[in-house]
Amino acid sequence: MRPLLEIENLRVTFPTARGDIDVVRGVSFTLRRERLGIVGESGSGKSMTGRSILKLVRAPGRVTADKLAFDGIDLRTRSEKQMRSIRGARISMVMQDPKFSLNPVMTIGEQIAEALLTHKRLPRREVNDRMHAMLESVRIADPERVARLYPHEVSGGMGQRVMIAMMLIPEPDLLIADEPTSALDVSVQAQVLDIIDELVRRKGMGLIFISHDLNLVSSYCDRILVMNAGEVVEGCMAGELMNAKHPYTRGLIASIPRLDETRDELPVLDRSAWAKA
């Protein structure tokens, strides 16, 4: 079966006063209808990799790749107009702190309906039925009432659920979730991730879950890529993460506090250990 996503030698470059800087350097991976986690520190290139797939890196940034294909479609040759038929309809992306991506002057119901009507022509009644059903699927108990609210009238956790509903209502083949729960407390975070996991499994979608939380990603994904300084330094199955070999990955794992912690200090990453790797 053909992979859902194929990426070879992806690079994202920005000009600076001291010359061009590659913030993503030679990233390559394939994705089937599975859950792939991408982890690393802030600035490691995780989000830029996700945005590059949807061609959301604007000038003066430049994206190049030997191959960037989605379901057999060469994304490198797609025009902006052609990409609009792919974004949302076939590939959706939940951005960091997604509640702040909501339009403050439109009701929640209007925004979810717009996400569907942008790509499909449907009778208004069917749109409303699907919008309410999607709100229910993200565990919002009173979808008709919530649909009439504005973004400032809902909590952070509910705002995240609304954004997930908006991204999933067109029934995309691939969901890119860029730290969608980073601003939430632990209990709400778990609820939101369970919703994403359930919907991805039920609909047979591909998922790219971008995060800096190793434990979180290993719990919700099938495979993991570890990024540092714009490069993929290691890839493994999620269940084998604690057996990772690369010094950077080992350093990240060592810095995670544990409930049975006996160390006086958490270790600091020794970057010289892999500087020449």
C-alpha positions in Angstrom: 0.0 0.0 0.0 1.3 3.5 -0.9 2.4 5.6 2.0 0.1 8.5 2.9 3.0 11.0 3.1 6.5 10.8 1.7 9.2 13.3 2.6 12.8 13.2 1.4 15.5 15.8 2.2 13.1 18.5 3.4 14.8 21.8 4.1 13.4 25.1 5.3 15.7 28.1 4.9 15.5 31.7 6.1 17.8 34.6 5.1 19.6 36.5 7.9 22.1 39.3 8.0 24.8 36.7 8.3 23.6 34.5 5.5 21.0 31.8 5.0 20.0 29.6 8.0 18.5 26.1 7.6 15.9 25.6 10.4 15.0 22.2 9.0 17.9 20.3 7.5 17.4 17.2 5.4 14.4 15.7 7.2 13.1 12.5 5.6 10.3 10.1 6.7 7.2 8.3 5.4 3.8 8.1 7.1 1.0 5.5 6.6 -2.3 5.6 8.4 -0.6 5.6 11.7 0.2 7.9 14.6 3.7 9.5 14.3 5.1 11.6 17.1 7.8 14.2 16.5 9.6 15.4 19.6 12.4 17.7 20.5 13.2 21.0 22.3 11.7 24.3 21.3 13.4 25.5 18.1 14.3 22.0 17.0 12.3 22.4 13.8 9.2 20.3 14.7 6.6 23.0 13.9 8.3 24.1 10.7 8.3 20.6 9.5 4.5 20.4 10.0 3.9 23.8 8.4 6.1 22.9 5.4 3.8 19.9 4.6 0.9 22.4 4.1 3.1 24.9 2.4 2.5 27.5 5.2 6.0 28.8 5.3 5.8 32.2 3.7 8.5 34.4 2.0 11.3 35.1 2.7 11.3 31.5 4.0 12.1 28.8 1.4 11.0 25.2 1.4 12.8 22.6 -0.8 12.7 18.8 -0.9 13.7 16.0 -3.1 10.2 14.6 -2.5 7.2 16.0 -0.8 4.2 13.8 -1.7 0.8 13.3 -0.1 -1.2 10.3 -1.3 0.7 10.4 -4.6 0.3 14.2 -5.1 3.5 16.1 -5.5 3.0 19.1 -3.2 6.0 20.9 -4.5 4.2 21.6 -7.8 0.9 22.6 -6.3 -0.1 26.2 -6.7 -1.6 28.2 -3.8 -5.1 27.8 -5.3 -4.5 24.0 -5.6 -3.3 23.8 -2.0 -6.5 25.4 -0.7 -8.4 22.3 -1.9 -6.0 20.1 0.1 -5.7 22.2 3.3 -8.6 21.3 5.7 -10.2 19.0 3.2 -7.5 16.3 3.2 -4.8 17.6 5.6 -5.8 19.5 8.7 -3.5 21.2 11.2 -4.3 22.1 14.8 -1.9 24.9 15.8 -0.3 25.6 19.1 -2.8 27.2 21.6 -5.6 26.6 19.0 -8.3 28.5 20.9 -6.5 31.7 19.9 -7.0 30.7 16.2 -10.7 31.1 16.6 -12.4 34.1 15.1 -13.7 36.2 18.0 -16.6 37.8 16.1 -18.1 34.5 14.8 -20.0 32.0 16.8 -18.5 28.6 17.3 -21.2 27.0 15.2 -20.6 29.4 12.3 -16.9 28.6 12.3 -17.3 24.9 12.4 -19.9 25.1 9.6 -17.5 27.3 7.5 -14.8 24.7 7.8 -17.2 22.2 6.2 -18.8 24.5 3.6 -15.4 25.7 2.3 -14.8 22.2 0.8 -18.3 20.8 0.4 -21.7 22.1 -0.9 -24.3 20.7 1.5 -27.9 21.7 2.5 -27.9 23.9 5.6 -29.8 21.4 7.7 -27.2 18.7 7.0 -24.4 21.1 7.8 -26.1 21.9 11.2 -26.6 18.2 11.9 -23.0 17.3 11.2 -21.7 20.3 13.2 -23.7 19.3 16.2 -22.6 15.7 15.8 -19.0 16.7 15.6 -19.3 18.8 18.8 -20.8 15.8 20.5 -17.9 13.6 19.2 -15.4 15.9 21.0 -17.5 15.4 24.2 -19.3 18.7 24.4 -22.5 17.8 26.3 -24.8 20.6 25.0 -23.8 21.2 21.3 -26.7 23.4 20.4 -26.0 25.8 23.2 -22.2 25.8 22.6 -22.7 26.4 18.9 -24.4 29.7 19.7 -21.5 30.9 21.9 -18.5 33.1 20.9 -14.9 32.0 21.6 -14.5 34.2 24.7 -17.5 32.5 26.3 -15.9 29.1 26.5 -13.1 27.7 28.7 -9.6 26.9 27.4 -10.3 23.1 27.3 -13.6 23.6 25.4 -11.9 26.0 23.0 -9.3 23.2 22.2 -12.2 20.8 21.6 -13.9 23.2 19.3 -10.7 23.6 17.2 -10.3 19.9 17.0 -14.0 19.6 15.8 -13.3 22.3 13.2 -10.2 20.5 11.8 -11.9 17.1 11.7 -15.4 17.9 10.4 -14.2 17.9 6.7 -12.9 14.3 7.5 -9.3 14.8 6.4 -6.9 11.9 5.7 -4.1 13.4 7.8 -4.2 15.5 11.0 -1.1 17.4 12.1 -1.5 18.3 15.8 1.1 20.9 16.9 1.2 20.8 20.7 -2.6 21.1 20.8 -2.7 20.8 24.6 0.3 22.7 25.7 -1.8 25.5 27.4 -4.1 23.1 29.3 -3.9 21.5 32.7 -3.1 17.8 33.0 -6.6 16.5 33.4 -8.1 18.5 30.5 -5.0 17.6 28.4 -5.6 13.9 28.8 -9.3 14.3 27.8 -8.4 16.3 24.7 -5.7 13.7 23.7 -8.1 10.9 24.2 -10.6 12.6 21.9 -7.9 13.0 19.1 -6.8 9.4 19.6 -10.3 8.0 19.4 -11.3 10.0 16.3 -8.0 9.1 14.5 -8.5 5.4 15.2 -12.2 5.4 14.3 -11.7 7.3 11.0 -8.5 5.5 10.0 -6.5 8.7 9.6 -2.8 9.4 9.7 -1.6 11.6 12.6 1.5 13.7 13.1 1.6 14.6 16.8 4.2 17.3 17.5 5.3 17.8 21.1 8.2 18.3 23.5 6.7 15.8 26.0 8.4 12.4 25.5 6.0 10.6 27.9 3.0 12.0 26.2 4.1 11.1 22.7 5.2 7.6 23.7 1.7 7.0 25.2 -0.3 8.2 22.1 1.8 7.3 19.1 3.0 4.3 17.2 6.4 5.7 16.1 8.5 8.5 17.2 11.0 10.8 15.5 13.4 12.8 17.7 14.5 16.2 16.2 17.4 18.4 17.2 18.7 21.6 15.5 16.5 21.0 12.5 17.5 17.3 11.9 16.0 13.9 12.8 18.6 12.4 15.0 16.7 9.2 15.8 13.6 7.2 15.0 12.0 4.3 16.9 8.8 2.6 17.8 7.0 4.3 20.7 7.4 1.3 23.0 11.2 1.3 22.5 11.8 5.0 23.2 13.4 4.3 26.6 15.9 2.1 24.8 17.0 4.9 22.4 20.7 5.1 21.6 21.4 8.6 20.4 23.1 10.8 23.1 20.6 13.6 22.6 17.6 11.3 23.1 19.2 9.8 26.1 19.8 13.3 27.5 16.1 14.2 27.0 15.0 11.0 28.7 17.4 11.5 31.6 16.0 15.0 32.2 12.5 13.7 32.8 11.6 13.8 36.5 10.1 10.7 38.0 7.7 10.1 41.0 10.4 7.9 42.6 13.0 10.6 42.0 16.1 10.3 44.3 18.4 12.7 42.4 19.2 16.1 44.0 19.4 17.7 40.5 18.1 16.8 37.1 20.9 16.5 34.6 21.6 19.2 31.9 22.0 18.1 28.3 25.6 17.7 27.4 25.5 18.9 23.8 29.1 18.2 23.2 28.3 14.4 23.3 26.6 14.5 19.9 28.0 17.8 18.4 30.1 15.7 15.9 27.6 13.0 15.4 
